[in-house]
Amino acid sequence: MVAKERRRRLLLRGSAFAAILLILGSAGTIGAVTLRRRNVPRPQRAAQPQRVVAETTPAGDSAVVPAPRPAPRPAPSVSASKAASTPEVALTPLKPLLPEGTTALADGMTATRHDSVVVISFDFAGARTRLPERFERLVRATLPSVYGARADSAVRAIPDGGIAKQGDLFTVLAERGIHIPINAGQTIALYPISRAGRDGPLVTQYRVTVTKS
C-alpha cells in the first residue's frame, strides 16, 4: 500500500510537471508567432509626386501653353505728346501776306510793310475816327488783308465790342496795344496811332505785328 501510494504521488507530480511544460510550450509558441507577425514589413503604396506626373505626361495637341505677355510700351515723352496734340498750323509762324513797301487796300486805305511790322493808314474823311466802335469795325475789315484767313478767324472769334472794350484808344491801347490770340503760341499785337484834330485827337493809323504768347 505504501509503495502504491508512492507511485500514485509520483504520477501526480509527473502529470502536473507535464501540464506545466505543455502550458509553457504553448505560451512560447503563441508569443513567437505573434512577434513574427509584428516584424513582417507591410507593403507600402508608392505615391507618385504630382511634379513627376506632370513631367512624365506626354505633350499632345491639347496641351495648354501659356501665352507670352506683351512687352510694356514705353510711355510717350512730354515733348512727343505736345507735338502730337499741337496742330501743324500752330507751329507755322504767321507772317504778313503783303510785300515790302506800300500796298493799296480797299476804300482808299494803304498798308506799308517794314519787315514783320505793318502800318495801316486811313487818314481821310469817313475813315479816321475817335470812336472805339468805329475803329473796331475798321480793324475787322482790314486785318484779314494783312494776314489772311487765320487773322479773319481770330477776329471772328472775338465777340462784337471785344476789341473796343479793351481800353481807351488814345491812352491805354496806344501803349499796351490790342492783343488778338491766334493760337497757343502767337498773338496779333495792334497799336492805334493818332494825331491832333480840330476837335481833338483822331486815330488815323494802326501798327500791327505778330508776337509770341
C-alpha positions in Angstrom: 0.0 0.0 0.0 2.9 2.3 0.8 4.5 1.5 -2.5 1.2 2.1 -4.3 0.7 5.4 -2.6 4.2 6.5 -3.6 3.7 5.6 -7.2 0.4 7.5 -7.3 2.1 10.6 -5.9 4.9 10.3 -8.5 2.3 10.1 -11.3 0.5 13.1 -10.0 3.8 15.1 -9.8 4.7 14.0 -13.3 1.3 14.8 -14.7 1.5 18.3 -13.1 5.0 18.9 -14.4 4.0 17.8 -17.9 1.0 20.1 -17.8 3.2 23.0 -16.7 5.6 22.2 -19.6 2.7 22.0 -22.0 1.4 25.3 -20.9 4.8 27.0 -21.1 5.4 25.5 -24.5 2.1 26.7 -25.8 2.6 30.2 -24.5 6.1 30.3 -26.1 4.7 29.2 -29.4 1.9 31.7 -29.4 4.4 34.5 -28.4 6.8 33.6 -31.1 4.1 33.6 -33.8 2.8 37.0 -32.6 6.3 38.5 -32.7 6.9 37.1 -36.1 3.7 38.7 -37.4 4.6 42.0 -36.0 8.1 42.0 -37.5 6.9 41.2 -41.0 7.1 44.5 -43.1 3.8 45.7 -44.6 3.8 46.6 -48.3 3.6 50.4 -48.8 1.8 52.1 -51.7 4.2 54.2 -53.6 2.6 57.7 -54.1 3.9 59.3 -57.3 4.6 63.0 -56.7 2.5 65.4 -58.6 5.6 67.1 -60.1 6.8 63.8 -61.5 3.4 63.0 -63.0 3.4 66.4 -64.7 6.9 65.8 -66.1 6.1 62.4 -67.4 2.8 63.4 -69.0 3.3 63.4 -72.8 2.7 66.7 -74.6 -0.1 66.5 -77.0 -2.2 68.8 -79.2 -4.4 69.5 -76.2 -1.6 70.8 -74.0 -2.2 74.4 -72.9 0.8 76.6 -73.4 0.7 80.0 -71.6 0.7 82.9 -74.0 3.7 85.2 -73.7 3.0 88.5 -72.1 3.4 91.5 -74.4 6.3 93.8 -73.6 5.1 97.1 -71.9 5.2 100.0 -74.3 7.3 103.0 -73.2 5.3 106.0 -72.1 5.4 108.8 -74.6 7.6 111.7 -73.6 6.0 115.1 -72.8 7.5 116.7 -75.8 6.2 114.0 -78.1 2.7 114.3 -76.6 2.7 118.1 -77.1 3.9 117.7 -80.7 1.2 115.2 -81.4 -1.6 117.3 -79.9 -0.4 120.6 -81.4 -1.9 121.3 -84.8 0.5 121.9 -87.6 -0.9 125.3 -88.2 0.0 126.3 -84.7 3.7 125.6 -85.4 3.7 127.8 -88.5 4.6 131.4 -87.8 2.0 133.9 -89.1 3.6 136.4 -91.5 2.1 139.3 -93.5 0.9 138.4 -96.9 1.8 141.9 -98.3 5.1 142.6 -99.9 7.7 145.0 -98.6 6.7 148.7 -99.1 3.3 150.3 -99.5 0.2 148.4 -100.9 -3.1 150.0 -101.7 -6.1 148.5 -99.9 -9.8 148.9 -100.5 -11.6 152.2 -99.9 -8.5 154.3 -100.3 -6.5 152.8 -97.3 -2.9 151.8 -97.6 -0.7 149.2 -95.9 3.1 149.8 -95.5 5.2 146.8 -94.5 8.6 147.1 -92.8 9.8 143.5 -92.3 7.3 142.0 -89.8 5.6 145.3 -88.9 2.7 146.6 -91.0 1.2 150.1 -90.7 -2.4 150.6 -91.9 -3.2 154.2 -92.9 -6.7 155.7 -93.2 -6.2 159.5 -92.7 -9.2 160.7 -94.8 -12.8 161.8 -94.1 -15.1 158.9 -93.3 -12.2 156.6 -92.1 -10.3 158.5 -89.4 -12.1 158.3 -86.1 -12.1 158.8 -82.4 -14.9 156.3 -81.7 -13.8 152.9 -80.3 -16.7 151.0 -82.1 -15.9 152.5 -85.4 -12.2 151.7 -85.0 -13.1 148.1 -84.2 -15.1 147.8 -87.4 -12.1 149.1 -89.4 -9.8 146.6 -87.8 -12.1 143.7 -88.5 -12.3 144.9 -92.2 -8.6 145.4 -92.8 -6.7 142.8 -90.7 -7.5 139.9 -92.9 -6.0 141.8 -95.8 -2.7 141.8 -93.9 -2.6 138.2 -92.6 -5.2 136.3 -94.4 -7.8 133.7 -93.3 -6.1 133.0 -89.9 -6.4 136.6 -88.9 -10.0 136.6 -90.1 -10.8 133.6 -88.0 -9.1 135.2 -85.0 -11.1 138.4 -85.1 -14.4 136.5 -85.7 -13.7 134.5 -82.5 -13.9 137.8 -80.6 -17.5 138.9 -79.9 -18.6 142.2 -81.1 -17.3 145.0 -78.9 -14.5 142.8 -77.6 -11.8 144.9 -79.3 -13.2 148.3 -78.5 -13.7 147.5 -74.8 -10.1 146.6 -74.2 -9.2 150.2 -73.3 -9.1 153.8 -74.3 -7.8 154.3 -77.9 -5.6 157.3 -77.1 -4.0 156.2 -73.8 -4.3 152.5 -72.8 -4.4 150.9 -76.2 -1.8 153.2 -77.7 0.7 152.0 -75.1 -0.5 148.5 -74.2 -2.0 147.5 -77.6 -4.8 145.3 -78.6 -4.0 141.6 -78.3 -5.8 139.1 -80.5 -4.8 135.5 -79.9 -4.2 133.3 -82.9 -3.2 130.0 -81.2 -1.3 128.8 -78.1 1.9 130.3 -79.3 1.2 133.5 -81.3 -0.8 136.7 -80.8 -1.5 139.7 -83.0 -0.5 142.9 -81.3 -2.2 146.0 -82.7 -1.5 149.6 -81.6 -3.7 152.7 -82.6 -1.8 155.7 -83.9 -3.4 159.1 -83.5 -2.8 162.7 -84.5 -4.3 166.0 -83.3 -7.5 167.1 -84.9 -9.6 170.3 -84.9 -11.9 168.9 -82.2 -9.5 166.6 -80.5 -7.2 163.6 -81.3 -8.1 161.3 -84.2 -6.9 157.8 -84.9 -5.6 157.8 -88.4 -3.3 154.6 -88.4 -2.6 151.4 -86.5 0.5 149.4 -86.3 0.3 145.6 -86.2 2.8 142.7 -85.7 2.7 139.1 -84.6 4.3 138.3 -81.2 4.9 135.1 -79.2 2.4 134.4 -76.5 
